[in-house]
């Protein structure tokens, strides 16, 4: 048994932690909705051409940076694979064609990308909400590594957060001072729930 698998065996006792899965479900629901709203906020400010333009370096060089549209397609693939298979065990999501997420084709309009990320996050949330204690501790081989259900969710949530920041950064770079921040706070200055 590999060191990674030995380490993952510790997650098998996760089901004995009363209430811990609900804390994870609640945190995932908050993060999925928040990150989705932040991505949609960016997409709503951009044209289709801006969404599918390849970012250039400061000196105008094309070094193959990801386009915003590519990132949204990629997040859909990652969220689906790591959650539906890595947590839920749904074999239909075990193998994904990751390279197609970065193909050169403009496959979606802005509205279709908004719909894609919203449906993806809600579908993932449903899988998380319906996971059993056994699902949280079960180990799957996802991409090139082993992960328990807990590990799969931690992986994909960090992945989502990182690419959300990338989408925001690219959007701000495109729009400059015209960028409108997501309204995380009410007019009174309190964090929206």
C-alpha positions, 0 to 999 in steps of 0.5 A: 500500500502506498503512503498516500493510501495509508494516510487516506485510511485515517479518513475512514473514521470520519463517519464517526465524527457526529455532525462534522459532515453537516458543517462541511455541507454548510461551508460548501454551500456557502462557498459554492454560491459565493464563488459562483456569484463572483464569477457571474458578476464578472461574466455579466460585465464582459462581452462574448469577445472579451470572455474569449480573448486570450490575455496577453503579457504586459509587452503584448506577447501571447504566452498561452494564458487561459481565457475566461471562457476556458476557465469556466468550462474547466471549473465545470469539468473539475467540479463534476469529476471531483464531486460526482465521482470523488465524493458521490462515486458516480462512474459517469464522471470518472474520466473527463476530457480535460484538454477539451476544456481548453480547446480553441473553439468558442463554444459558449455565449456569455449567457450559456457560460453563466448557465453552465457555472450556475447549474454546475455549482447547484448540481455539485451542491446536491451531490454534497448534500446527499452524500452518506457517511460512507461517501465521505470516507470512501477512497477513489482514484481521481485523475492521478491521485487517491482521495477520500470524499473529504479530500475530493471536496477540499481539492475541488473547493480550493480549485474553485476558489483559485480559478475564481480569483483568476477570473476576477483578475482577468476581468479587472485587467480587461475592464480596468476602472470600469470593473464593478466589484461583487456586492458582498457587503450591504449598504450598511457595511455588513457582510451579506449572507 
